[in-house]
Structure formats: structure tokens, C-alpha cells
């Protein structure tokens, strides 16, 4: 094979190699004092949405380039000095749902989501003195909210009517080390598994995962090879792989039996200082976490942080596969070229014989 042909082949394949071997996407954005705990993605605007952990009741739209825009609340405001935790976008009905905790009680807020503003649809009190944390949505507009302090799950329909989905004894069955950090934080991240009609919920202080039926609240513990220590956020990819994050790690899990049990297919380290709390699926099916440095807000650091980041994460096995495929394609291309050259050589020989 000539040098010119090799160069031509590599020039054709280089764009694909570059796309597969790309760096992880990091979005840095400035919003003094925001300390975002929740993260969600709006596929219509192709922007992420984060919110303030403390006090300001701010919702922020963040572009892939880190350009921010405050989503103006054009109707009734949230209770003053609220803490906003879980977020979820209902893309079918153009709504944003938020777990809101005031000084007196928790709420679920549902907003009509516009390009640059939010119009409050309802603010449903959640009967409890606990903490509203994770939020998940089903295709019918029902929301599911975890109570991290009292270990149960609310169900809120699309009109704002609240009921209790599950107070399963399993939620308080497993031992908790009360001397450990965040022993008070129970049920946390929650995700709806779209094709099956159930929730997967993680519990921070035990590291357990539960499967909860969305019709009758029936709950089962998912059998895993290890506890997901300090599990916080959870999401599910289109291929069925579930990603769970804590302040230290991200687990990639899958199941072949509808989550009676699961296996850990990968575990990667995260930036503990950045204190990742939430995970979501962004554009192109990529997985992102938010580094909101919420530990600084909890400790009440005197110097207010200005910069935060949303960062793509990828499993190590997928990193290896992303490098393997381009070289496999190059090999196939070389084999095809060699075969074509052999055929052309044979054709030339046959034509020479005919001339003779």
C-alpha cells in the first residue's frame, strides 16, 4: 500500500477517532452563593437547570458553554429562605418540579417551564416535618418525592394532590451507624424506570437500593454485591444502565432480572471536595454530575464561593471501548483496501492475458 493511500485512509478516519477519544465535557459557571444540590436537564432548551441550596430561591439555566440565565418566577414566590433539593423536568408537559423545604414544612413545587421564566402551577405541602429530597417523574405526570428524614415516599399527581406511596418497613430495617456522618439522611435519590413502572430508590445512611412499585407501593430490596455508601443521586440511561453517585464515587450498575438483583459493572472516583450530589442524563445520552460544594454551605464558610461546575463522567470500561473501536475500524479499512488492491491486480492480469 502506498504512503499516499495510507494518508488518505487515516484522514478519513481521524474525525471519528477524535470524536471517540474526546475529553470529558466540563461546564464551569459563575453564580455567587448558589451552592446547587439538584441538577436536571431540559432537552427542549438543551440547558441544565440548577437551584440554590439556601435562601435565595434561585433557579438557574446553564448552557453547555457555561452561560447562565436566572429563570424568573412570574407568579407566586416560594416561601422565603427555602432550601431547594431535587429537581426534575417533565418534558412532555413542559414543567419543572422541585423539592422545596421551608423553615416549617416541605413542599413540591410544580412550575410551567418557559424559555427564561417559571410560572408556578402548584405548591403542594407534603404532610411531614421531614425533608423532601429526591424527585422522579413517570410518563403520566405523577411525581415521586423521597422523605430523607422519615424514610418514606410521597406521590403527587399532576394536579398537586398528595398521597403516601410507600412506608415500607424495609426502609427502616437495615442498621444505621448513628455516629457516622449523614446518618440522619435516609431515602435520597429516586428514578422512574420508564418501561417497567417502578422506582429505584437509594438510601444514603445504609447504602441500600430499593425497587418500589408505583401502583401499590410494594417494596423490595435490590440485591447488590456491595452497599452504595452515602448514595445520593441516581439516574438511568437509555440502555438500562443505572448510575448512582455519592460524594466520593459513581457506580455503574445493571440488572438482567428487572432489578431483583444487580451487578456493579464499574465504579469510578469523583472529586470529593466538589461534593457531587446529583446526576442526570444530558445531551447525547451523556452522564453529568454537579459539583455544588454544598459542604461549604452546610458548614457556613465565611467566604462565599462564586464558581461551580457540571461535569461529564464516563466509566473506565467505556473509556477503553471508545479507544478500541476506532482502531478496529482502521483494521477493517486496511483489510478492505488490501482485498480491493488484490482484486484490482487480478483484474489487470486478466486484461493483459486477453490482449496477448
C-alpha positions as CSV (number, residue, x, y, z in Angstrom):
1,X,0.0,0.0,0.0
2,X,1.4,3.4,-0.9
3,X,2.1,6.2,1.6
4,X,-0.5,8.4,-0.2
5,X,-3.2,5.8,0.1
6,X,-2.4,5.3,3.8
7,X,-2.6,9.1,4.4
8,X,-5.9,9.2,2.6
9,X,-7.4,6.4,4.8
10,X,-6.2,8.0,8.0
11,X,-7.5,11.4,7.0
12,X,-10.9,9.8,6.5
13,X,-10.9,8.1,9.9
14,X,-9.3,10.8,12.0
15,X,-12.6,12.8,12.6
16,X,-14.2,9.6,14.0
17,X,-11.2,8.9,16.2
18,X,-11.2,12.4,17.6
19,X,-14.9,12.2,18.4
20,X,-14.5,8.9,20.2
21,X,-11.4,9.9,22.1
22,X,-12.7,13.3,23.2
23,X,-12.1,14.8,26.6
24,X,-14.9,14.7,29.2
25,X,-17.1,17.8,29.0
26,X,-16.8,20.2,31.9
27,X,-19.1,23.2,32.3
28,X,-17.9,26.0,34.7
29,X,-20.4,28.6,35.6
30,X,-20.5,31.6,37.9
31,X,-23.3,32.2,40.4
32,X,-22.1,33.6,43.8
33,X,-23.5,31.7,46.8
34,X,-25.7,29.3,44.7
35,X,-24.3,26.0,46.1
36,X,-26.6,23.9,43.8
37,X,-27.6,20.5,45.2
38,X,-30.0,19.4,42.5
39,X,-29.4,19.0,38.8
40,X,-31.7,18.2,35.8
41,X,-31.6,18.6,32.0
42,X,-34.2,20.3,29.8
43,X,-33.9,18.6,26.4
44,X,-36.1,21.3,24.7
45,X,-33.7,24.2,25.5
46,X,-30.7,21.8,25.7
47,X,-29.8,23.5,29.0
48,X,-29.2,22.2,32.5
49,X,-31.2,23.6,35.4
50,X,-29.8,24.0,38.9
51,X,-31.2,25.8,42.0
52,X,-30.0,27.4,45.2
53,X,-29.4,25.3,48.3
54,X,-30.0,28.1,50.7
55,X,-32.0,31.3,50.9
56,X,-32.2,32.9,47.6
57,X,-34.8,30.6,45.9
58,X,-32.9,31.0,42.6
59,X,-33.3,28.7,39.6
60,X,-30.6,28.9,37.0
61,X,-30.4,27.7,33.4
62,X,-26.9,26.7,32.4
63,X,-25.8,26.2,28.7
64,X,-23.2,23.7,27.5
65,X,-20.8,26.6,27.4
66,X,-21.5,27.8,30.9
67,X,-23.7,30.7,30.0
68,X,-26.2,31.2,32.8
69,X,-29.7,32.8,32.9
70,X,-31.8,33.2,36.0
71,X,-35.3,31.7,35.5
72,X,-37.6,34.5,36.5
73,X,-40.6,33.4,38.7
74,X,-43.5,35.3,37.2
75,X,-46.1,34.2,39.7
76,X,-46.4,33.4,43.5
77,X,-43.0,33.1,45.1
78,X,-41.7,30.2,47.1
79,X,-41.6,30.5,50.9
80,X,-38.7,32.8,52.0
81,X,-35.3,31.2,52.8
82,X,-36.3,27.8,51.3
83,X,-33.8,25.0,50.6
84,X,-34.2,23.5,47.1
85,X,-33.0,20.0,46.7
86,X,-34.3,17.5,44.0
87,X,-35.2,18.8,40.5
88,X,-36.9,17.1,37.6
89,X,-38.1,18.2,34.1
90,X,-41.4,16.9,32.8
91,X,-40.6,17.4,29.1
92,X,-43.9,16.1,27.9
93,X,-45.9,18.8,29.8
94,X,-43.1,21.5,29.9
95,X,-42.9,21.5,33.7
96,X,-40.1,21.8,36.3
97,X,-40.6,20.1,39.6
98,X,-38.7,21.0,42.7
99,X,-38.4,19.6,46.2
100,X,-38.7,22.7,48.4
101,X,-38.0,22.8,52.2
102,X,-39.1,25.8,54.1
103,X,-38.5,26.5,57.8
104,X,-41.8,24.9,58.7
105,X,-42.6,22.2,56.2
106,X,-41.6,20.6,52.9
107,X,-43.4,21.2,49.6
108,X,-43.4,20.0,46.0
109,X,-43.4,22.9,43.6
110,X,-44.6,22.5,40.0
111,X,-43.7,25.2,37.5
112,X,-44.7,25.7,33.9
113,X,-41.3,25.9,32.3
114,X,-40.8,28.7,29.7
115,X,-37.6,29.6,27.9
116,X,-36.5,32.1,30.6
117,X,-39.2,32.0,33.2
118,X,-41.1,29.8,35.6
119,X,-44.9,30.1,36.3
120,X,-46.0,28.3,39.4
121,X,-48.6,25.8,38.8
122,X,-49.0,24.5,42.3
123,X,-47.1,24.4,45.6
124,X,-48.3,21.3,47.4
125,X,-47.5,20.9,51.1
126,X,-46.1,17.5,51.9
127,X,-47.5,16.3,55.3
128,X,-44.5,15.8,57.4
129,X,-41.8,17.6,59.4
130,X,-39.2,15.7,57.4
131,X,-37.0,16.7,54.4
132,X,-38.2,16.5,50.8
133,X,-35.2,15.4,48.8
134,X,-35.2,13.4,45.5
135,X,-37.9,13.8,42.8
136,X,-38.8,11.5,39.9
137,X,-41.5,11.6,37.3
138,X,-43.5,9.0,35.4
139,X,-44.9,9.3,31.9
140,X,-48.4,10.2,33.3
141,X,-47.2,13.3,35.1
142,X,-47.1,11.8,38.6
143,X,-44.2,12.9,40.8
144,X,-42.5,10.8,43.5
145,X,-40.6,12.5,46.3
146,X,-38.4,10.9,48.9
147,X,-38.5,11.9,52.6
148,X,-34.9,11.6,53.7
149,X,-35.6,12.2,57.4
150,X,-38.6,9.9,57.9
151,X,-37.9,7.3,55.2
152,X,-41.0,7.2,53.1
153,X,-42.1,8.2,49.6
154,X,-44.8,10.7,48.6
155,X,-46.8,10.5,45.3
156,X,-48.1,13.8,43.9
157,X,-50.3,13.7,40.8
158,X,-50.2,16.3,38.1
159,X,-52.9,18.4,39.8
160,X,-50.9,18.6,43.0
161,X,-52.8,16.0,45.1
162,X,-50.5,14.3,47.6
163,X,-50.6,10.8,48.9
164,X,-48.1,8.4,50.5
165,X,-46.9,5.8,48.1
166,X,-44.8,3.6,50.4
167,X,-43.9,3.5,54.1
168,X,-42.3,0.1,53.8
169,X,-40.8,-1.5,56.9
170,X,-37.8,-2.3,54.7
171,X,-36.8,1.4,54.7
172,X,-36.0,1.2,58.5
173,X,-35.0,-2.5,58.5
174,X,-31.2,-2.1,57.9
175,X,-28.9,-0.9,60.7
176,X,-27.6,2.6,60.7
177,X,-24.4,3.7,62.4
178,X,-25.6,6.8,64.2
179,X,-22.0,8.0,64.8
180,X,-21.3,8.2,61.1
181,X,-21.6,11.4,59.1
182,X,-25.0,11.9,57.5
183,X,-26.6,9.1,59.5
184,X,-29.7,11.3,59.5
185,X,-30.1,11.1,55.7
186,X,-32.2,8.1,54.6
187,X,-34.0,7.7,51.4
188,X,-32.5,10.1,48.8
189,X,-32.2,9.8,45.0
190,X,-35.1,8.3,43.1
191,X,-35.6,7.4,39.4
192,X,-38.5,6.0,37.5
193,X,-37.7,3.0,35.3
194,X,-39.7,4.0,32.2
195,X,-40.6,0.7,30.7
196,X,-41.4,-1.2,33.8
197,X,-43.5,1.0,36.0
198,X,-41.4,1.0,39.2
199,X,-39.0,3.3,41.1
200,X,-35.4,2.6,42.1
201,X,-34.5,4.5,45.3
202,X,-31.2,4.7,47.1
203,X,-30.7,5.2,50.9
204,X,-27.7,7.3,52.0
205,X,-27.2,6.0,55.5
206,X,-27.4,2.3,54.7
207,X,-26.2,2.2,51.1
208,X,-29.2,0.1,50.1
209,X,-31.2,0.3,46.9
210,X,-35.0,-0.4,46.8
211,X,-37.4,-1.3,44.0
212,X,-40.8,0.3,44.6
213,X,-44.0,-0.4,42.6
214,X,-45.6,2.8,41.6
215,X,-49.2,1.4,41.7
216,X,-49.3,-0.2,45.2
217,X,-46.0,0.8,46.8
218,X,-44.8,-2.8,47.1
219,X,-41.1,-2.5,48.1
220,X,-38.2,-5.0,47.7
221,X,-34.6,-4.5,48.5
222,X,-32.3,-4.9,45.4
223,X,-29.6,-7.5,46.0
224,X,-26.2,-5.9,45.2
225,X,-22.7,-7.1,45.6
226,X,-21.8,-4.1,47.8
227,X,-23.5,-1.3,49.7
228,X,-23.6,2.0,47.9
229,X,-22.1,4.0,50.7
230,X,-23.5,7.6,51.1
231,X,-25.5,7.1,47.9
232,X,-27.2,10.4,46.9
233,X,-28.2,10.9,43.2
234,X,-29.4,8.3,40.7
235,X,-30.3,8.2,37.1
236,X,-30.9,5.6,34.4
237,X,-29.5,5.6,30.8
238,X,-31.4,4.6,27.7
239,X,-29.5,1.3,27.7
240,X,-30.8,0.4,31.1
241,X,-27.6,1.1,33.0
242,X,-28.2,2.8,36.3
243,X,-25.7,5.4,37.6
244,X,-25.6,6.2,41.3
245,X,-23.3,8.9,42.8
246,X,-22.1,9.7,46.3
247,X,-19.7,12.4,47.4
248,X,-16.8,10.0,46.7
249,X,-17.8,7.7,43.9
250,X,-20.1,6.8,41.0
251,X,-21.4,3.3,40.5
252,X,-22.5,1.9,37.1
253,X,-25.0,-0.9,37.7
254,X,-27.1,-3.2,35.5
255,X,-29.6,-6.0,36.0
256,X,-30.9,-8.8,33.9
257,X,-34.0,-9.6,36.1
258,X,-35.8,-6.3,36.4
259,X,-33.8,-5.3,39.5
260,X,-34.4,-8.2,41.8
261,X,-30.6,-8.0,41.9
262,X,-28.0,-6.0,40.2
263,X,-24.2,-6.1,39.5
264,X,-21.7,-3.3,39.6
265,X,-20.1,-3.1,36.1
266,X,-17.8,-0.2,37.1
267,X,-17.0,2.2,39.9
268,X,-15.1,5.5,39.5
269,X,-13.8,8.1,41.9
270,X,-15.3,11.6,41.9
271,X,-13.9,14.9,43.3
272,X,-14.8,14.7,47.0
273,X,-14.0,18.4,47.5
274,X,-16.6,19.4,44.9
275,X,-19.2,17.3,46.8
276,X,-21.2,15.8,43.9
277,X,-24.8,15.3,44.9
278,X,-26.9,14.8,41.8
279,X,-26.6,13.0,38.4
280,X,-28.6,13.4,35.2
281,X,-28.6,12.5,31.6
282,X,-27.6,15.4,29.3
283,X,-27.4,15.8,25.5
284,X,-26.3,12.8,23.5
285,X,-27.1,10.4,26.4
286,X,-24.0,11.6,28.3
287,X,-24.0,11.4,32.1
288,X,-23.3,14.5,34.2
289,X,-22.8,15.3,37.9
290,X,-23.0,18.7,39.6
291,X,-20.2,19.9,41.8
292,X,-22.0,22.3,44.0
293,X,-19.6,22.4,47.0
294,X,-22.6,22.1,49.3
295,X,-20.4,21.1,52.2
296,X,-19.2,24.6,52.3
297,X,-22.7,26.0,52.6
298,X,-23.6,23.4,55.3
299,X,-20.5,24.4,57.3
300,X,-21.3,28.1,56.8
301,X,-17.9,29.1,55.3
302,X,-17.4,32.9,55.7
303,X,-16.1,33.3,52.1
304,X,-18.8,32.8,49.6
305,X,-17.9,30.6,46.6
306,X,-18.6,32.1,43.1
307,X,-17.8,29.3,40.7
308,X,-19.3,25.8,40.3
309,X,-19.3,23.1,37.7
310,X,-21.3,20.5,35.9
311,X,-19.1,17.7,34.6
312,X,-19.5,14.7,32.4
313,X,-18.5,11.3,33.8
314,X,-17.7,8.1,32.0
315,X,-16.9,4.6,33.2
316,X,-13.4,3.2,32.7
317,X,-14.6,0.3,30.7
318,X,-16.4,2.7,28.3
319,X,-13.2,4.7,28.0
320,X,-11.3,1.6,26.9
321,X,-14.1,0.7,24.4
322,X,-14.1,4.2,22.9
323,X,-10.4,3.7,22.0
324,X,-10.8,0.2,20.8
325,X,-13.5,0.9,18.2
326,X,-11.6,3.4,16.0
327,X,-8.6,1.1,15.7
328,X,-10.8,-1.9,14.9
329,X,-12.4,0.2,12.1
330,X,-8.9,1.2,10.9
331,X,-8.0,-2.5,10.8
332,X,-11.2,-3.3,8.8
333,X,-10.4,-0.4,6.5
334,X,-6.9,-1.7,5.8
335,X,-8.2,-5.3,5.2
336,X,-10.8,-3.9,2.8
337,X,-8.2,-1.9,1.0
338,X,-5.8,-4.9,0.7
339,X,-8.7,-7.0,-0.7
340,X,-9.6,-4.3,-3.2
341,X,-5.9,-4.0,-4.3
342,X,-5.7,-7.8,-4.7
343,X,-8.8,-7.8,-6.8
344,X,-7.7,-4.9,-9.0
345,X,-4.3,-6.6,-9.5
346,X,-6.1,-9.8,-10.6
347,X,-8.3,-7.8,-13.0
348,X,-5.2,-6.1,-14.6
349,X,-3.6,-9.5,-15.1
350,X,-6.7,-10.9,-16.8
351,X,-6.9,-7.9,-19.1
352,X,-3.2,-8.3,-20.0
353,X,-3.8,-12.0,-20.9
354,X,-6.7,-11.0,-23.2
355,X,-4.6,-8.5,-25.0
356,X,-1.9,-11.2,-25.6
